[in-house]
Amino acid sequence: MTFAPSLDLGLVNTIAAESKMSFIDGTKGVLEYVGIDIDSLARNSTFEETTYLLWNSRLPNQSELDEFTRQIQAEYDPPNEIWDLIKRIPTDAVPMHALRTLVSALSLFDPEADDPSPEANHRKSIRILAQCPALIAGYDRHRKGKDFVEPDSSLGFAENFVTLLTGDKPTETMQKAMDVCLILHADHGFNASTFAALVTISTLSDMYSAVTTAIGTLKGPLHGGANEAVMHMLKEIGEMDKVEPFIKGKLERKEKIMGFGHRVYKAIDPRATYLKTFTKQLAEDTGNLDLYEMSNKIETIMKAAVGARGIHPNVDFYSATTYYSLGLDIDLFTPLFVMSRISGWAGHCMEYLQHNSLIRPRCDYVGPHEMPYVAMEER
Ligand code: SDX
């Protein structure tokens, strides 16, 4: 390979590796997981089946899906030391800080934490994915002074999470909504948090370290943290009449509108399209139609103002109203993104390790040369 470096700020024009997991056509607004359109998966699949697809490059047959589901269910319950640790976390902690800390702590109680074999990495991926719901729900119940709920290994992934969080089995609508959100957020090429995980795993560090890196990266409001920012924006606007002055004011001040724009999509994010339709009924059923209608008006204003520049709603814009309509606290929105994206992060780490190459770009040094070391008394 010839060495011909060039500066590419933000790696906008850089392809860092090949992958068979997600295909994104930013011009047409297409997302496929292993060639299957995201819309078909959201309508027909489950999060467990979608994760199997991403990790194995094909859909499972029934016995394979049953076995994979059983493996996940068998790992729902974190070690007792983790439940004890949750009780030590300050009740006013930011949930994303709590979640990043708890996922990292899981490694302390996993005897194969540093086993680099593909088989151990697969088992650890299942463990981290399976236990994430208990970490999120456990912290939320701790901060609210509620007792923990025991994980139920007879329940599916989405159903188990809602039960751990609320103490009650979800309605059919809530379970389907949660499963759809988990499917839609599972993977998305080399987004910032996935790439961060790959940088970590490329040094032959471990899966817990890679996922912890990714959680810290997803937290930022330019990335996974946008869904919480969208909800805060909708709350700040408060009512339909204030939508236009609020949005136009921000645009005039060159401030970004959370939930819009994307590094790859220059057409509308197909996940936003699906969520918009899906969320309308949910918002109506839960008395949150005002949020949906305000979102719709924001979309109309943004389309007229910046649509021609390829700035459209992204997955975070309508996931905000979806999660709020499901009764989730706003500061749990990004932890839910983590819960789903562990599927993509772990899948990409296992895929990348098949042809590993240490990720280490160059920087273009623009500082001085031949500078003298000046003694302290002369400075
Ligand atoms: C996710 O990468 C992924 O795949 C991520 C994700 C995934 O599944 O992992 O899809 C999930 O992170 C979705 C994105 C969530 N973030 C937000 O909603 C935050 C708001 N969006 C922007 O910050 C922005 O759109 C980014 C960061 C998402 C992408 O920005 P880029 O590609 O770095 O482009 P840019 O910031 O340089 O913007 C280009 C122009 C600028 O105008 P000019 O300076 O050229 O005049 O477009 C404008 C920007 O000001 N612009 C916006 C805007 N986003 C871009 N203007 C107003 N509102 C916005 N939201």
Residues whose N, C-alpha, C, O or C-beta is under 5 A from the ligand:
A	BS01	SDX	H188 N191 A192 P221 L222 H223 G224 A226 E255 K256 I257 M258 G259 F260 G261 H262 R263 N314 D316
